[in-house]
Amino acid sequence: MKKIIIHIIIYRILKPLGFQPNLYFIFSFLFLLCSFVSFSQVTSSIDSTKIKIGEEILYTINVQADSTDVVVFPEEQTFAPLEMIESYKTDTTFEGDKYRLIKKYGLTQFDSGKYTIPPQRIFINNKPFLTDSINVEVKDVVVDTTKQKMFNIKAAVEVKGPPFDWLLLLYWLVPILLIIGIAIYLFRRKKRKDAAAKQLPPYEEAIFALKNLDNTQLLKENKSKEYYSSLTEIVKRYLDREVDEAALESTSDELITRLMMHKDAGSFDFDLETIRKLDSIFKRADLVKFAKMNQESGQAEVDRKTIEEIINETHEAVPEPTEEELLENQEYLEKLAKRRKRRKWILGISGVFAAIVLAGVIFGAATGFDNLKDKVLGNDLRELAEGRWIKSEYGNPAVILETPEVLIRAEAPVTNADNSAVIGKDFFTYGEMNSPLYIMVSTMQFSQKQDIALDTALDAVLDDLEQSGAKNMIVKRDDFETEKGIKGIKAYGEFNVQVSENKVLKQKSTYELLLFAQQNGLQEVLIVYQNDGKYAEEILKRIEASIELEIAEKDGQ
């Protein structure tokens, strides 16, 4: 149909121009040939037209172009109703002055039926080319329910959430408490410095306090108790700073007695009348504060004036400090400052230590103190038991087992075995004999099938182990069988590890030795550990449960 339409178009175009029929057919042939060549640059194919549900179809687009052409495969190709699994890299091959591009897509469908892969658009020098559509049939997977064993739906299993990470809380809590403690200390220190900088000399401070008391409304509000409390505190604070350091902590009678002692000792030139006036005011103030005695009108103002006179007289009586006294006082203040600083450091460190201990006690009480000890001091066996395990096979005949770490191939030691019949020996280890955990896998292959007596072989292996540094060995024997029914022999017990010619470790190591004889091979698994009563036994049981023998599996087939 396309050819007929093209012929008609060419005929109508060329007829008015006077072209001959033979030229017309030649021109038509060349036009169609060019069109065919352009169309044949892009082709598509699939590796199968029939697949099963979920099976991959490999859809290939093949483009042949000149070396100067620019070919673009859009990434947003749509293959609906099929789904694209993967877009593979484009392969390029050169054929003379042309090159071929091969682009592959992985497609699939999860519902049975007949589908059509739609045409895909390819751009060559910005000119679009379309591939052909392709039909695909997706078939169901036939299941024979009479032969296929059916199982009941399993009940839902409640999964516990992960335990609360107290160690993470401890990591965050201690720095936070430390930062808060430092911030409080710096704030209080700054506050004390500011207060010390603002503090007036004793005399100026007392006069300033009396003026502030005058500005209050205590007397007008008939609050004599509060007024006398402030008045006596002002004079006591002044005497505490200027005369006697125990004035603030002393009662009225004790303070009067101490002032008399200072006068008799000649420390201060007090007037007896001044002390008597002060004693009279103290007693009157005690009656007002504790006996709620009502004062005569104007008595409080008189007492306030008398206190100011006492402060003035005391200020005049206080001798000026000499240079030696000032120096001694400066040294004393410096020692006092150092003592206070040392005390603050001790309190700060004690606070941090107490916070750490408290957090440790809380963590230990919640998760167990053994767990706390492992987290703080570390436990190599625990880290191995709770870490990621690796399952691998070792040697020939192969021993397959799961271990906390991959075993490393090592040079096989000289043993008591008859090496003349041995054609292959492999030796793999993890750790050292005196480390918390030591694992060794050894396989030996003989030149021909032999009947191996496991008891005799075990004696030879134990002798080799003793020569390797196992001293004071306690040996117990028992039969062993893997989960798949492979039988062997087991030796277990304790020994002391010799680390040098003159040194043997006092702590005993626990060991377990497993021996298997399969066809023309001998397989050995040795586990040595320092028993901590928990994690070491878990590691041992897990390794035991994972042991498989490749030769035995082949025999059973």
C-alpha positions, 0 to 999 in steps of 0.5 A, spaced: 500 500 500 505 504 501 509 503 495 502 504 491 501 511 494 509 513 493 508 511 485 502 516 485 505 521 488 511 521 484 507 520 477 503 526 479 509 531 481 513 528 474 508 528 469 507 536 468 514 536 467 515 532 461 519 526 464 519 520 460 516 513 463 522 510 463 526 515 467 519 515 472 521 508 474 528 509 475 527 515 479 521 511 483 526 506 484 532 510 487 527 514 491 524 507 494 531 504 495 533 511 499 527 510 503 528 503 505 536 504 507 534 510 511 528 505 514 533 499 515 538 503 520 534 501 526 531 494 528 529 491 534 528 484 537 527 480 543 530 473 545 523 470 546 516 471 544 513 466 550 515 467 557 513 465 564 510 470 569 516 474 572 521 471 567 525 477 564 525 478 556 531 481 553 529 487 548 534 489 543 535 495 539 540 495 533 542 501 530 547 502 524 549 509 522 555 513 520 561 514 524 559 522 524 552 520 526 549 522 533 545 517 536 540 518 542 537 512 546 532 516 550 532 514 558 525 515 558 523 509 554 516 506 555 514 499 554 507 499 558 504 494 559 511 491 560 515 493 566 522 495 565 527 491 570 534 494 567 537 498 562 543 495 560 549 499 557 550 500 550 555 496 546 558 499 540 562 495 534 565 498 528 564 496 521 568 500 516 566 507 516 560 505 519 558 503 527 553 499 530 550 500 536 546 495 540 542 497 546 538 492 551 533 492 556 530 487 561 523 487 561 518 483 565 510 482 566 507 479 572 500 478 569 499 472 564 496 474 557 498 476 550 501 483 550 504 488 545 511 491 546 510 498 543 514 502 538 520 505 541 523 512 539 530 513 537 534 519 535 539 519 529 542 526 528 535 529 531 531 525 527 526 520 530 526 513 528 521 508 530 522 500 532 517 495 530 512 493 535 513 486 538 507 481 540 509 477 547 505 472 550 506 471 558 504 464 561 501 462 568 506 457 572 502 451 572 502 448 579 500 441 581 496 441 588 496 434 588 503 433 588 505 440 591 505 439 599 501 445 602 502 448 609 497 452 614 498 459 614 503 460 620 500 465 626 503 472 627 509 472 631 510 478 636 516 481 635 519 485 641 522 492 640 529 493 641 532 494 648 533 501 650 540 503 649 542 505 656 549 506 654 547 511 648 543 515 654 550 514 658 554 517 652 549 523 652 548 524 659 555 525 662 557 530 657 550 534 658 551 534 666 558 536 665 556 542 660 551 544 665 555 544 671 561 548 668 555 553 666 553 553 673 560 554 675 562 560 671 555 563 672 556 563 679 563 565 679 561 571 674 556 573 679 560 573 685 566 577 681 560 582 680 558 582 687 565 583 689 566 589 684 560 592 686 561 592 694 563 598 697 568 599 703 564 597 710 563 604 712 560 607 706 556 600 705 553 602 712 551 609 711 548 607 704 544 602 707 541 606 713 539 611 707 536 606 704 532 604 710 530 611 711 527 611 704 522 605 706 515 605 709 516 600 714 515 605 720 509 608 717 506 602 715 507 600 723 512 594 721 517 595 727 519 588 727 522 589 720 525 595 721 529 593 727 531 587 724 534 591 718 537 596 723 541 591 727 543 587 721 546 593 718 550 595 724 552 587 725 554 587 718 559 593 719 562 590 725 563 584 722 567 587 716 571 592 720 571 589 727 569 582 729 569 577 723 564 573 728 559 579 729 554 576 724 553 569 727 553 572 734 547 573 738 546 580 741 549 579 748 555 575 745 557 581 740 557 586 746 561 581 750 566 580 744 566 588 743 568 589 751 574 583 750 576 587 744 576 594 748 580 590 754 585 587 749 586 594 746 585 592 739 580 597 738 579 604 742 571 603 744 568 608 748 564 604 754 558 609 753 558 607 745 558 599 747 552 601 752 548 605 747 549 599 742 547 594 748 541 598 749 538 598 742 540 590 741 535 589 747 530 594 745 530 590 738 530 583 741 523 585 745 520 588 739 522 582 734 521 577 739 516 580 745 512 584 740 513 590 744 510 597 742 515 602 742 514 609 744 513 614 738 519 617 735 524 611 739 525 608 732 528 614 729 532 616 735 535 609 735 536 609 728 540 616 729 544 613 735 546 607 730 549 612 725 553 615 731 556 608 733 558 607 726 561 614 726 565 613 732 567 606 731 570 608 724 574 613 727 576 608 733 578 603 728 586 604 726 589 604 719 592 598 717 600 598 717 603 596 710 605 589 714 598 588 716 596 589 709 601 585 706 599 579 711 592 580 709 593 580 701 597 573 702 592 571 706 586 573 701 591 569 696 591 563 700 584 563 701 582 564 694 587 558 692 583 554 697 577 556 695 579 554 687 581 548 690 575 546 693 571 548 687 575 543 683 574 538 688 567 539 688 566 539 680 570 533 679 566 529 685 560 532 681 562 529 675 564 522 678 558 522 682 554 523 675 558 518 672 557 513 677 550 514 678 549 513 670 553 507 671 548 504 677 542 506 673 544 503 667 547 496 671 540 496 674 536 496 668 541 492 664 545 488 668 552 489 672 555 484 667 553 488 661 555 494 664 562 491 666 562 489 658 561 495 656 566 499 660 571 494 660 570 491 654 569 483 652 572 480 646 568 474 646 561 478 647 563 482 641 565 476 637 558 473 639 554 479 637 557 481 631 556 479 624 558 471 623 561 469 616 559 462 613 564 459 609 568 452 606 575 451 608 580 445 605 579 439 601 575 435 603 571 441 605 569 443 612 563 448 612 562 452 618 560 459 621 565 463 625 565 470 628 571 472 623 574 469 616 579 463 618 586 465 614 590 460 611 596 458 614 602 454 613 600 447 616 605 444 622 609 438 622 604 432 625 605 425 626 601 423 620 604 419 615 606 424 610 607 419 604 600 417 603 598 425 604 597 428 597 594 435 600 593 438 606 590 445 608 590 449 614 586 455 616 586 459 623 583 465 627 587 468 633 592 465 637 592 459 642 593 464 648 587 469 645 580 469 648 578 465 642 582 460 637 579 456 631 583 452 627 580 447 621 585 442 618 583 438 612 588 432 609 587 428 603 590 421 602 592 418 595 587 413 596 581 411 600 583 408 607 579 406 613 581 411 618 580 409 626 578 415 629 580 413 636 587 412 633 587 419 629 585 422 635 590 420 639 595 423 634 592 429 633 592 430 641 599 429 641 600 434 636 596 439 640 601 438 646 607 439 642 604 446 640 603 448 647 598 445 650 600 443 657 597 439 663 591 437 658 585 434 661 582 429 655 575 427 655 572 423 649 565 422 646 561 421 640 559 427 636 554 428 630 552 434 626 545 436 625 545 432 618 547 426 621 555 426 620 558 422 625 565 423 628 569 423 635 570 429 640 575 430 645 574 436 650 577 439 656 582 444 659 589 445 658 594 451 660 597 454 654 605 455 654 607 462 651 615 461 651 620 456 654 619 458 661 612 461 661 606 457 662 599 461 663 596 460 669 589 461 667 586 454 664 583 454 656 577 450 655 578 446 648 574 442 644 576 438 638 572 434 633 575 429 628 571 426 622 573 421 617 570 422 610 572 417 604 579 419 603 580 425 607 581 427 614 577 433 617 579 436 624 576 442 627 579 445 634 576 451 638 580 453 644 577 459 648 578 462 655 571 460 658 567 466 661 561 462 663 556 465 657 559 468 651 564 463 649 559 457 650 554 461 645 560 461 640 562 454 641 555 451 640 553 456 634 560 453 631 558 446 632 551 447 630 553 450 623 558 444 621 557 441 615 562 436 611 561 436 603 564 429 602 559 426 606 553 430 602 556 427 596 556 420 599 549 421 601 547 423 594 
